Amino acid sequence: MSDLDRLLTAVSPQKVAVIGDIILDEHVYCDVLGISPEDDLAPKLRVSSRVYKLGGAANTAHNLKTLGVEQVYLFGRRGNGRDTFFHFDMLCTEADIIAQLCHSDVDIPVKSRYLTRMGRHVARVDCEQISPMRKEETAEILKLIDECGPFRFIVVSDYAKGTITEELMQSLGTRGCLIVDPKIKDFRKYGNVHVITPNEKEWEACMLYAGKAKNVVVTLSGVGCRWVGCDGYAVCNVRTREVGDPTGCGDSFIAGLTYALMAGLAMPDACCFANAVGACAYDHTGVHAVTREEVQAELKTFEYGREGCKPLQE
């Protein structure tokens, strides 16, 4: 049995915090009836059903829960949109996520994806207000974290909607080991963190920042990921797929990475485990909370490993 297999049969990690931009994903399934009579460039759709899912930081929290973390705390902002919060609150309750939200004038963003019954994308509509957190909101979130803590690991999920500010990051650094999923080109606001996980397009900006992070994990889509840390580096592979949906795979990846680190795996093996979790998410339409059973099946199908793993100084 490999270390990755043993991870899924070991005692589950107990407690983790996720903070960031909470998003509600709406999947609107439609029949395409043809071209709109009002505009020859727009399709005419008939809605058949709507499905709501936890997105953004909430999707990361959901993945941590389904992977096996006993207590997952989610920190973020909520506004005055009753319908949006109703769906979000119901989904958190069903997922057994402990949501601790500060009051804000900024409503939870909603991403509406219009899909055919076969899952093909027709359109996406974002309803959101991007606004940096005010000082009083930051103070309220930090108070909530202190009341629910302490936390050994804090996952920061930044979707550039305004929740994650430089002021917040400076205060979070004293409250736990920070694992950051970034969303901006200028990473200086994150400060000194344990792990940061930019995608390949953000790698150039990350190179200028790498000295501020103990570990940099560059996600490479269907190729896997590249880890560079204080203790060494590695390229970790992934089982490739010809078709799939990348929506939310980054959330699943960082959840898998965090889970593995909480369980005591070294960075290279944690990256391999995160690859497996992200790959499982890719097999589903829209955001998906990956289960332990899915990861076990994935690990049996493909031997996840790493190449070029060695110390930086020999």
GUMI-324304 format. One record per residue (C-alpha): residue number from 1; z, x, y. Coordinates in nm, 2 decimals. Layout:
N
DRENPA  nr     pz     px     py
DRENPA NUM      Z      X      Y
...
***
This chain:
314
DRENPA  nr     pz     px     py
DRENPA   1   0.00   0.00   0.00
DRENPA   2  -0.10   0.14   0.34
DRENPA   3   0.12   0.16   0.65
DRENPA   4  -0.08  -0.12   0.80
DRENPA   5  -0.02  -0.34   0.49
DRENPA   6   0.35  -0.26   0.50
DRENPA   7   0.37  -0.36   0.86
DRENPA   8   0.29  -0.72   0.77
DRENPA   9   0.55  -0.74   0.49
DRENPA  10   0.83  -0.57   0.69
DRENPA  11   1.09  -0.75   0.90
DRENPA  12   0.93  -0.91   1.21
DRENPA  13   1.00  -0.77   1.55
DRENPA  14   1.25  -0.99   1.73
DRENPA  15   1.19  -1.01   2.10
DRENPA  16   0.91  -0.94   2.36
DRENPA  17   0.82  -1.03   2.71
DRENPA  18   0.47  -1.11   2.84
DRENPA  19   0.41  -1.14   3.21
DRENPA  20   0.08  -1.21   3.39
DRENPA  21  -0.18  -1.46   3.49
DRENPA  22  -0.15  -1.78   3.29
DRENPA  23  -0.47  -1.96   3.22
DRENPA  24  -0.55  -2.29   3.05
DRENPA  25  -0.87  -2.28   2.85
DRENPA  26  -1.06  -2.61   2.82
DRENPA  27  -1.33  -2.65   2.57
DRENPA  28  -1.55  -2.95   2.65
DRENPA  29  -1.78  -3.04   2.35
DRENPA  30  -2.10  -3.22   2.45
DRENPA  31  -2.42  -3.36   2.33
DRENPA  32  -2.72  -3.22   2.53
DRENPA  33  -2.93  -3.53   2.61
DRENPA  34  -3.21  -3.34   2.79
DRENPA  35  -3.28  -3.25   3.15
DRENPA  36  -3.09  -3.42   3.43
DRENPA  37  -3.30  -3.68   3.63
DRENPA  38  -3.14  -3.55   3.95
DRENPA  39  -3.22  -3.18   3.90
DRENPA  40  -3.48  -3.04   3.67
DRENPA  41  -3.28  -2.71   3.63
DRENPA  42  -2.96  -2.88   3.50
DRENPA  43  -2.90  -3.02   3.16
DRENPA  44  -2.78  -3.38   3.10
DRENPA  45  -2.46  -3.38   2.89
DRENPA  46  -2.25  -3.64   2.72
DRENPA  47  -1.89  -3.53   2.66
DRENPA  48  -1.77  -3.60   2.30
DRENPA  49  -1.43  -3.43   2.31
DRENPA  50  -1.20  -3.19   2.49
DRENPA  51  -0.97  -2.92   2.35
DRENPA  52  -0.71  -2.73   2.54
DRENPA  53  -0.59  -2.38   2.45
DRENPA  54  -0.36  -2.12   2.60
DRENPA  55  -0.55  -1.85   2.78
DRENPA  56  -0.49  -1.53   2.97
DRENPA  57  -0.13  -1.40   2.94
DRENPA  58  -0.04  -1.72   2.75
DRENPA  59  -0.30  -1.63   2.48
DRENPA  60  -0.15  -1.28   2.45
DRENPA  61   0.19  -1.45   2.40
DRENPA  62   0.05  -1.69   2.15
DRENPA  63  -0.10  -1.41   1.94
DRENPA  64   0.23  -1.22   1.94
DRENPA  65   0.40  -1.54   1.81
DRENPA  66   0.14  -1.60   1.53
DRENPA  67   0.16  -1.23   1.43
DRENPA  68   0.53  -1.28   1.36
DRENPA  69   0.74  -1.19   1.67
DRENPA  70   1.05  -1.41   1.65
DRENPA  71   1.11  -1.47   2.02
DRENPA  72   0.82  -1.45   2.27
DRENPA  73   0.90  -1.50   2.64
DRENPA  74   0.62  -1.58   2.88
DRENPA  75   0.66  -1.52   3.25
DRENPA  76   0.42  -1.63   3.52
DRENPA  77   0.35  -1.89   3.79
DRENPA  78   0.31  -2.27   3.78
DRENPA  79   0.19  -2.49   4.06
DRENPA  80   0.19  -2.86   4.13
DRENPA  81  -0.10  -2.97   3.91
DRENPA  82   0.07  -3.22   3.68
DRENPA  83  -0.21  -3.26   3.43
DRENPA  84  -0.27  -2.89   3.39
DRENPA  85   0.10  -2.81   3.35
DRENPA  86   0.14  -3.10   3.10
DRENPA  87  -0.12  -2.95   2.87
DRENPA  88   0.01  -2.60   2.92
DRENPA  89   0.38  -2.71   2.85
DRENPA  90   0.28  -2.90   2.54
DRENPA  91   0.08  -2.61   2.40
DRENPA  92   0.37  -2.37   2.46
DRENPA  93   0.61  -2.61   2.29
DRENPA  94   0.38  -2.64   1.99
DRENPA  95   0.34  -2.26   1.97
DRENPA  96   0.72  -2.20   2.01
DRENPA  97   0.67  -1.98   2.31
DRENPA  98   0.96  -1.96   2.56
DRENPA  99   0.78  -2.01   2.90
DRENPA 100   0.98  -1.91   3.21
DRENPA 101   0.77  -1.99   3.52
DRENPA 102   0.84  -1.95   3.89
DRENPA 103   0.75  -2.23   4.12
DRENPA 104   0.44  -2.16   4.32
DRENPA 105   0.18  -2.33   4.54
DRENPA 106  -0.09  -2.18   4.32
DRENPA 107  -0.18  -2.40   4.02
DRENPA 108  -0.25  -2.26   3.68
DRENPA 109  -0.62  -2.16   3.66
DRENPA 110  -0.84  -2.37   3.43
DRENPA 111  -1.15  -2.23   3.26
DRENPA 112  -1.37  -2.51   3.14
DRENPA 113  -1.64  -2.41   2.88
DRENPA 114  -1.90  -2.67   2.80
DRENPA 115  -2.02  -2.63   2.44
DRENPA 116  -2.25  -2.80   2.21
DRENPA 117  -2.11  -2.94   1.88
DRENPA 118  -2.24  -2.62   1.72
DRENPA 119  -2.03  -2.41   1.96
DRENPA 120  -2.32  -2.28   2.18
DRENPA 121  -2.23  -2.23   2.54
DRENPA 122  -2.40  -2.46   2.80
DRENPA 123  -2.19  -2.37   3.11
DRENPA 124  -1.85  -2.24   3.23
DRENPA 125  -1.67  -2.38   3.53
DRENPA 126  -1.36  -2.20   3.67
DRENPA 127  -1.11  -2.39   3.88
DRENPA 128  -0.87  -2.14   4.03
DRENPA 129  -0.71  -2.02   4.35
DRENPA 130  -0.66  -1.64   4.37
DRENPA 131  -0.35  -1.55   4.57
DRENPA 132  -0.11  -1.25   4.55
DRENPA 133   0.24  -1.34   4.46
DRENPA 134   0.48  -1.38   4.75
DRENPA 135   0.80  -1.18   4.77
DRENPA 136   1.01  -1.48   4.69
DRENPA 137   0.80  -1.56   4.38
DRENPA 138   0.83  -1.20   4.26
DRENPA 139   1.21  -1.21   4.31
DRENPA 140   1.23  -1.54   4.11
DRENPA 141   1.03  -1.39   3.82
DRENPA 142   1.24  -1.07   3.81
DRENPA 143   1.55  -1.29   3.81
DRENPA 144   1.41  -1.49   3.51
DRENPA 145   1.33  -1.16   3.32
DRENPA 146   1.68  -1.03   3.38
DRENPA 147   1.84  -1.36   3.26
DRENPA 148   1.63  -1.36   2.94
DRENPA 149   1.64  -0.98   2.87
DRENPA 150   1.69  -0.71   2.81
DRENPA 151   1.34  -0.63   2.67
DRENPA 152   1.24  -0.31   2.50
DRENPA 153   0.87  -0.39   2.55
DRENPA 154   0.70  -0.58   2.83
DRENPA 155   0.33  -0.67   2.81
DRENPA 156   0.15  -0.70   3.14
DRENPA 157  -0.16  -0.92   3.13
DRENPA 158  -0.36  -0.89   3.45
DRENPA 159  -0.65  -1.12   3.51
DRENPA 160  -0.66  -1.04   3.88
DRENPA 161  -0.55  -1.39   3.98
DRENPA 162  -0.26  -1.25   4.19
DRENPA 163   0.05  -1.26   3.96
DRENPA 164   0.05  -0.88   3.90
DRENPA 165   0.12  -0.70   4.23
DRENPA 166   0.22  -0.34   4.30
DRENPA 167   0.57  -0.46   4.41
DRENPA 168   0.62  -0.64   4.08
DRENPA 169   0.50  -0.34   3.88
DRENPA 170   0.74  -0.11   4.06
DRENPA 171   1.03  -0.34   3.96
DRENPA 172   0.91  -0.39   3.60
DRENPA 173   0.91  -0.02   3.53
DRENPA 174   1.29  -0.02   3.52
DRENPA 175   1.31  -0.32   3.29
DRENPA 176   1.12  -0.21   2.98
DRENPA 177   0.84  -0.01   2.82
DRENPA 178   0.52  -0.14   2.99
DRENPA 179   0.20  -0.21   2.80
DRENPA 180  -0.07  -0.30   3.05
DRENPA 181  -0.40  -0.49   3.00
DRENPA 182  -0.57  -0.41   3.34
DRENPA 183  -0.84  -0.61   3.52
DRENPA 184  -0.91  -0.41   3.84
DRENPA 185  -1.09  -0.09   3.93
DRENPA 186  -0.79   0.07   4.12
DRENPA 187  -0.52   0.12   3.86
DRENPA 188  -0.28   0.30   4.09
DRENPA 189  -0.08  -0.02   4.14
DRENPA 190   0.04  -0.01   3.78
DRENPA 191   0.23   0.31   3.83
DRENPA 192   0.38   0.50   3.53
DRENPA 193   0.33   0.29   3.22
DRENPA 194   0.36   0.36   2.85
DRENPA 195   0.01   0.22   2.75
DRENPA 196  -0.29   0.10   2.94
DRENPA 197  -0.59  -0.06   2.77
DRENPA 198  -0.90  -0.06   2.99
DRENPA 199  -1.24  -0.16   2.84
DRENPA 200  -1.53   0.08   2.83
DRENPA 201  -1.66  -0.03   3.18
DRENPA 202  -1.33   0.05   3.33
DRENPA 203  -1.29   0.39   3.16
DRENPA 204  -1.44   0.59   3.46
DRENPA 205  -1.17   0.45   3.69
DRENPA 206  -0.91   0.50   3.43
DRENPA 207  -0.99   0.87   3.40
DRENPA 208  -0.86   0.92   3.75
DRENPA 209  -0.55   0.73   3.66
DRENPA 210  -0.48   0.87   3.31
DRENPA 211  -0.21   1.10   3.44
DRENPA 212   0.00   0.80   3.53
DRENPA 213   0.00   0.66   3.18
DRENPA 214   0.15   0.81   2.87
DRENPA 215  -0.12   0.66   2.65
DRENPA 216  -0.47   0.53   2.74
DRENPA 217  -0.65   0.31   2.48
DRENPA 218  -1.01   0.24   2.57
DRENPA 219  -1.15  -0.07   2.39
DRENPA 220  -1.51  -0.02   2.28
DRENPA 221  -1.61  -0.37   2.18
DRENPA 222  -1.76  -0.38   1.83
DRENPA 223  -1.72   0.00   1.79
DRENPA 224  -1.33   0.00   1.79
DRENPA 225  -1.12   0.19   2.04
DRENPA 226  -1.04   0.54   2.17
DRENPA 227  -0.68   0.66   2.22
DRENPA 228  -0.59   0.95   2.44
DRENPA 229  -0.22   1.03   2.48
DRENPA 230   0.03   1.30   2.55
DRENPA 231   0.06   1.38   2.18
DRENPA 232  -0.31   1.38   2.08
DRENPA 233  -0.62   1.16   2.06
DRENPA 234  -0.82   0.96   1.81
DRENPA 235  -1.12   0.73   1.76
DRENPA 236  -1.03   0.42   1.56
DRENPA 237  -1.30   0.23   1.39
DRENPA 238  -1.35  -0.14   1.33
DRENPA 239  -1.54  -0.36   1.09
DRENPA 240  -1.86  -0.46   1.27
DRENPA 241  -1.98  -0.81   1.30
DRENPA 242  -2.34  -0.93   1.38
DRENPA 243  -2.23  -1.25   1.55
DRENPA 244  -1.90  -1.37   1.71
DRENPA 245  -1.73  -1.47   2.03
DRENPA 246  -1.56  -1.21   2.25
DRENPA 247  -1.35  -1.46   2.44
DRENPA 248  -0.99  -1.36   2.43
DRENPA 249  -1.04  -1.06   2.20
DRENPA 250  -0.87  -0.83   2.46
DRENPA 251  -0.56  -1.06   2.45
DRENPA 252  -0.55  -1.04   2.07
DRENPA 253  -0.60  -0.67   2.08
DRENPA 254  -0.31  -0.59   2.31
DRENPA 255  -0.09  -0.84   2.12
DRENPA 256  -0.17  -0.65   1.79
DRENPA 257  -0.11  -0.31   1.96
DRENPA 258   0.23  -0.43   2.10
DRENPA 259   0.33  -0.58   1.76
DRENPA 260   0.25  -0.26   1.58
DRENPA 261   0.44  -0.04   1.83
DRENPA 262   0.74  -0.28   1.81
DRENPA 263   0.74  -0.24   1.44
DRENPA 264   0.75   0.14   1.47
DRENPA 265   0.39   0.25   1.40
DRENPA 266   0.26   0.57   1.57
DRENPA 267  -0.01   0.52   1.83
DRENPA 268  -0.32   0.59   1.61
DRENPA 269  -0.21   0.35   1.34
DRENPA 270  -0.11   0.09   1.61
DRENPA 271  -0.47   0.12   1.75
DRENPA 272  -0.61   0.06   1.40
DRENPA 273  -0.39  -0.25   1.36
DRENPA 274  -0.49  -0.38   1.70
DRENPA 275  -0.86  -0.33   1.61
DRENPA 276  -0.81  -0.56   1.30
DRENPA 277  -0.64  -0.83   1.51
DRENPA 278  -0.92  -0.82   1.78
DRENPA 279  -1.18  -0.83   1.50
DRENPA 280  -1.02  -1.15   1.36
DRENPA 281  -1.02  -1.31   1.70
DRENPA 282  -1.40  -1.23   1.74
DRENPA 283  -1.47  -1.46   1.43
DRENPA 284  -1.36  -1.77   1.62
DRENPA 285  -1.51  -1.97   1.90
DRENPA 286  -1.30  -1.94   2.22
DRENPA 287  -0.95  -1.80   2.24
DRENPA 288  -0.77  -1.78   1.90
DRENPA 289  -0.42  -1.69   1.80
DRENPA 290  -0.46  -1.46   1.50
DRENPA 291  -0.23  -1.51   1.21
DRENPA 292  -0.07  -1.26   0.98
DRENPA 293  -0.28  -1.40   0.68
DRENPA 294  -0.60  -1.33   0.87
DRENPA 295  -0.50  -0.97   0.94
DRENPA 296  -0.40  -0.92   0.58
DRENPA 297  -0.74  -1.05   0.46
DRENPA 298  -0.92  -0.83   0.72
DRENPA 299  -0.73  -0.52   0.61
DRENPA 300  -0.82  -0.58   0.24
DRENPA 301  -1.19  -0.62   0.34
DRENPA 302  -1.22  -0.31   0.54
DRENPA 303  -1.02   0.02   0.54
DRENPA 304  -0.92   0.07   0.90
DRENPA 305  -0.87   0.43   1.00
DRENPA 306  -0.92   0.69   1.26
DRENPA 307  -1.13   1.00   1.31
DRENPA 308  -1.06   1.32   1.51
DRENPA 309  -0.69   1.25   1.53
DRENPA 310  -0.51   1.58   1.63
DRENPA 311  -0.28   1.72   1.89
DRENPA 312  -0.43   1.81   2.23
DRENPA 313  -0.28   2.16   2.20
DRENPA 314  -0.31   2.35   1.87
***
